[in-house]
Amino acid sequence: MQARSSPPAESVPAESLRTGSWADAADWLAVVTELDMARAQALSAADPALLDRVYTASSAQGAADTAVVTDLAAKGLRVQDGTHRIVSATIEAVAAGSIASSPPATGPATDSPAGAGISTVRVAVVDAMPAHLIVDTAGNPVGQTAARSEERRILVLESTTQGYRINSILAG
């Protein structure tokens, strides 16, 4: 996982100011980075079960990634360091009726990781995907993933008892 070394700019939506909730870009960057690293670990281990640490059960992107990782595993392949280059991650919106009263937890939690009542959070992410090596079981390069240039996307995150999980990824 690579994030720029300079701190991201903080962005506090006007709605957050009116409701008294918070928006700390560094905390959301940590949440998104952790999810991305967990996804990269699933690609590197060719283990689709590891994607449970990334996506909700109903996530279409989770189903697509599960199919990719399953296919890689069946072929004896894996992706080395399949992380995005994350530039920024800032809270965009919290589900109606939810109030973000404390920073998000990035690790396993026994209750809602974001504090009282938060179930859905929209996080604006700017990232890119460099090309990564695809290797066989001996570690020999056999191909390369497609690179994607920098773009803005919206991650719709759901809080779970294990932390945040990606429910959907929208064009940003």
Protein Blocks (a to p, Z undefined) as FASTA:
>chain_A
ZZdfbdcdddddfklmmnopacdfklmmmmmmmmmmmmmmmmmnopaklmmmmbcfklmk
lmmmmmmmmmmmmnopacehiaccdfbdcdfbdcehiacfbdcdfbdcfbdfkbghiabd
cddddddddddddddfkopafbdcdddddddddddddddfkbccdfbdcdZZ
